[in-house]
Amino acid sequence: MLISDAWAQAAGGAAAGASVTGTILQLVLILLVFYLLLIRPQQKRMKQHEAELKAIKVGDEIVTGGGLYAKVVKIDNDDITAEIAKGVEVKMYRYTIREVLSLTKIADDNKAASKKKK
C-alpha cells in the first residue's frame, strides 16, 4: 500500500507543473487578446483625436465637451474662441473639444468617393 501511495503523489506533482504552465499560457493569451482588441484601438483613436485638435483652424465647426455646436473664430495656442450663436463668443480650452465637424465631413466625403470608384 505504501508503494501505490508514492506513485500517486509523484503523478500528482507532474500534473501540477503542467497546470501552472497551462495557466500562465492562458493568462498571456488573454492579455494579448485584451491588448489587440481594446488597448491598441483606443490608443489609435486618441492619437487621431489629438491630431484633429492640433489641426483646428479658424472657420472649422466643432462640438464642445458640453455638446455645444460652434464655429472657431480665433485661436491662441491652446485657447480657442468660438461663436456658438450670432454675436455670442466663448473662450475654451482646445482639449475640451469633442469633435471637429469639418474634418469629419471631409473624411466621410472621401470614404463615399472611394466607395463610388469601386
C-alpha positions as CSV (number, residue, x, y, z in Angstrom):
1,M,0.0,0.0,0.0
2,L,2.9,2.4,0.6
3,I,4.2,1.9,-2.9
4,S,0.9,2.8,-4.6
5,D,0.7,6.0,-2.4
6,A,4.2,7.0,-3.5
7,W,3.3,6.6,-7.2
8,A,0.1,8.6,-6.8
9,Q,2.0,11.5,-5.2
10,A,4.6,11.6,-7.9
11,A,2.0,11.6,-10.7
12,G,0.2,14.5,-8.9
13,G,3.4,16.6,-8.9
14,A,3.9,16.3,-12.6
15,A,0.3,17.2,-13.3
16,A,0.6,20.3,-11.1
17,G,3.6,21.5,-13.0
18,A,1.8,21.2,-16.3
19,S,-1.2,23.0,-14.8
20,V,0.9,26.0,-13.8
21,T,2.4,26.3,-17.3
22,G,-1.0,26.0,-18.9
23,T,-2.4,28.7,-16.6
24,I,0.4,31.1,-17.4
25,L,0.0,30.4,-21.1
26,Q,-3.8,31.1,-20.9
27,L,-3.1,34.3,-19.0
28,V,-0.6,35.5,-21.6
29,L,-3.1,34.8,-24.4
30,I,-5.9,36.6,-22.6
31,L,-3.6,39.7,-22.1
32,L,-2.6,39.6,-25.8
33,V,-6.2,39.5,-26.9
34,F,-7.1,42.2,-24.5
35,Y,-4.3,44.4,-25.9
36,L,-5.1,43.8,-29.5
37,L,-8.9,44.3,-29.1
38,L,-9.1,47.1,-26.6
39,I,-5.9,48.9,-25.7
40,R,-4.4,49.3,-29.2
41,P,-7.5,50.6,-31.0
42,Q,-8.1,53.1,-28.1
43,Q,-4.6,54.4,-28.4
44,K,-5.1,54.8,-32.1
45,R,-8.3,56.8,-31.6
46,M,-6.6,59.0,-29.0
47,K,-3.8,59.8,-31.4
48,Q,-6.2,60.6,-34.2
49,H,-8.3,62.8,-32.0
50,E,-5.2,64.7,-30.8
51,A,-4.1,65.2,-34.4
52,E,-7.6,66.6,-35.2
53,L,-7.4,69.0,-32.3
54,K,-4.0,70.3,-33.4
55,A,-5.3,70.8,-37.0
56,I,-8.2,73.1,-35.9
57,K,-8.2,76.3,-37.9
58,V,-10.4,79.4,-38.0
59,G,-13.7,78.6,-39.6
60,D,-13.9,75.0,-38.5
61,E,-17.1,73.7,-37.0
62,I,-16.7,71.9,-33.7
63,V,-18.6,70.2,-30.9
64,T,-17.6,71.0,-27.4
65,G,-17.4,68.6,-24.5
66,G,-20.7,70.0,-23.3
67,G,-22.4,69.3,-26.6
68,L,-22.5,72.8,-28.0
69,Y,-22.0,73.3,-31.7
70,A,-19.7,76.2,-32.5
71,K,-17.6,77.8,-35.2
72,V,-14.0,78.7,-34.5
73,V,-13.3,82.4,-34.6
74,K,-9.9,82.8,-33.1
75,I,-7.0,80.6,-31.9
76,D,-4.4,81.5,-29.3
77,N,-2.2,78.5,-28.6
78,D,-4.4,76.2,-26.5
79,D,-7.3,78.7,-26.1
80,I,-9.9,78.8,-28.8
81,T,-12.6,81.4,-29.2
82,A,-15.7,80.0,-30.8
83,E,-19.0,81.5,-31.9
84,I,-22.0,79.5,-30.6
85,A,-24.7,81.9,-31.8
86,K,-24.6,85.1,-33.8
87,G,-22.7,87.6,-31.7
88,V,-22.1,85.1,-28.8
89,E,-18.5,84.0,-28.5
90,V,-17.0,81.8,-25.8
91,K,-13.4,81.1,-25.0
92,M,-12.5,77.4,-24.4
93,Y,-9.5,75.2,-23.8
94,R,-8.6,73.3,-27.0
95,Y,-8.6,69.9,-25.4
96,T,-12.2,70.2,-24.2
97,I,-13.4,69.9,-27.8
98,R,-15.0,66.5,-28.5
99,E,-15.2,66.6,-32.3
100,V,-14.2,68.7,-35.3
101,L,-17.1,68.5,-37.7
102,S,-15.3,70.0,-40.7
103,L,-12.7,67.2,-40.6
104,T,-15.3,64.5,-40.0
105,K,-17.3,65.8,-43.0
106,I,-14.1,65.7,-45.2
107,A,-13.3,62.2,-44.1
108,D,-16.9,61.0,-44.7
109,D,-16.8,62.6,-48.2
110,N,-13.5,60.8,-49.0
111,K,-14.9,57.5,-47.9
112,A,-18.1,57.9,-50.0
113,A,-16.0,58.9,-53.1
114,S,-13.7,55.9,-52.7
115,K,-16.8,53.6,-52.5
116,K,-18.2,55.0,-55.7
117,K,-15.0,54.3,-57.5
118,K,-15.1,50.6,-56.6
